[in-house]
Amino acid sequence: MNYSEVSAEELNKLLQQEQKELKKITKRGLQVDMTRGRPCKEQLEIAMPMLEKAAEYDYALKAGDARNYGQPQGVRPALELFAEIFDVKPEEVIVADGASLNIMYNLIQFAMQFGVLDNTPWNKQGKIKFICPAPGYDRHFSICEKFGIDMITVPMTKNGPDMDVIEPLVASDASIKGIWCVPKYSNPTGITFSDKVVERIATMKVAAPDFRVFWDNAYIVHALYDTDDKLKNIFDVAKKAGTMDRIYSFASTSKITFGGSGISAMAASETNIKSIMKHMFYMIIGPNKVNQVIHVEFLKDLDGIKKVMKMHADILRPKFELFEKKFSEAFEGDNYLSWSHPKGGYFISLDVKGCAKRIVEIAGSVGVKFTPAGSTFPYKIDDADSNIRIAPSCPSLEEMDYAIDVLISAIKIAQIELQLKRK
Ligand SMILES: Cc1ncc(COP(=O)(O)O)c(C=O)c1O
């Protein structure tokens, strides 16, 4: 339905109809929280055998007992596992505790206070800035806000961040120190960066000698289908271009085993890794290596991870497909909204210009909670009031079905209200 072509009188009738429809839907009375991309209970069960066998695993490693202090970079088998995931050498990896976000935060803290390699600390260089492709991951933006780093919003395209906008900025402004990227099954748009974008990020001219790409590969093994997206290895490009020190990459098992109780890792040049380990010396004597051994024993290698991820995909896929089915039926031929069709990751990105806040408000008022509208943009400012992040993982299929019905109705109500305002 093209509401913009409908008379005010007709719109008022439609609004009443739609409000009745929403009341009918909400008779089911469910409460659904879709604010964050949390794995659901069935997904969490997948890794339980890992704990059941924990007492049998061999913790006596060549480099020392994993149950004791030491091995601050992580245990060798875990370094090898993440080296295979990142497609780098084990010497280019640090394996840490339960949250990759914690590593990202620490790296910014180190850069602010001590500087990157031999460069002046960021907090002694005046105002510094980060490139923030948007819509993007709200927690990246929160870190910048916390540290007082100015954020430059750059649009996301279907191939990744808009490099035509980024290249001239970073080439001419040495106060731009970094860029946030979620290169595979991006949060929230679900896209995977094209080879060309990966190459441009790795090779672009940067004015700041201490510029860093925060390559947050949180969804590196998170395909929903057998046809996994192929992401070009940024380290291969950077090695050839001599820009290896520019890249920090991150991943974790938060959505492979347990959210927050898994293991996390970063990959970077050996020069960066050595420098980071020097800072970490003061922070920690060693990570939770028992958990690292448990994870390696359970996951084994990349093939083992893929088997586990297939079990996750079998649980997640029906939820994504239910959304796609219901939305394409409800909005067939409508051009006032669009949504993403991800082949992996944890999110669907919905765009309804001019009424995202109102949609989230209506859905929230009947017990269906979404991430606040605007959260996917720096400073929570979505100029077009358009983007809503949908996280289908945690609700059951029944809850998902309900939440989608509510969302569809909320979209129609908000759109009718918007058109009425314009009359
Ligand atoms: C892009 C991205 N990075 C990082 C994280 C958090 O990862 P971790 O649990 O390893 O801190 C998430 C979680 O939703 C995410 O979407």
PDBQT file of the ligand as one rigid body, heavy atoms in Angstrom, charges set to zero:
ROOT
HETATM    1  C1  LIG A 501      30.453  -6.836  15.780  1.00  0.00    +0.000 C 
HETATM    2  C2  LIG A 501      30.551  -7.386  17.162  1.00  0.00    +0.000 A 
HETATM    3  N1  LIG A 501      31.726  -7.351  17.784  1.00  0.00    +0.000 NA
HETATM    4  C3  LIG A 501      31.863  -7.833  19.035  1.00  0.00    +0.000 A 
HETATM    5  C4  LIG A 501      30.795  -8.366  19.715  1.00  0.00    +0.000 A 
HETATM    6  C5  LIG A 501      31.009  -8.848  21.099  1.00  0.00    +0.000 C 
HETATM    7  O1  LIG A 501      31.903  -9.903  21.079  1.00  0.00    +0.000 OA
HETATM    8  P1  LIG A 501      32.520 -10.504  22.406  1.00  0.00    +0.000 P 
HETATM    9  O2  LIG A 501      31.456 -11.286  23.068  1.00  0.00    +0.000 OA
HETATM   10  O3  LIG A 501      33.654 -11.342  21.916  1.00  0.00    +0.000 OA
HETATM   11  O4  LIG A 501      32.980  -9.345  23.234  1.00  0.00    +0.000 OA
HETATM   12  C6  LIG A 501      29.544  -8.431  19.100  1.00  0.00    +0.000 A 
HETATM   13  C7  LIG A 501      28.380  -8.951  19.808  1.00  0.00    +0.000 C 
HETATM   14  O5  LIG A 501      27.262  -8.786  19.454  1.00  0.00    +0.000 OA
HETATM   15  C8  LIG A 501      29.425  -7.918  17.782  1.00  0.00    +0.000 A 
HETATM   16  O6  LIG A 501      28.259  -7.932  17.141  1.00  0.00    +0.000 OA
ENDROOT
TORSDOF 0
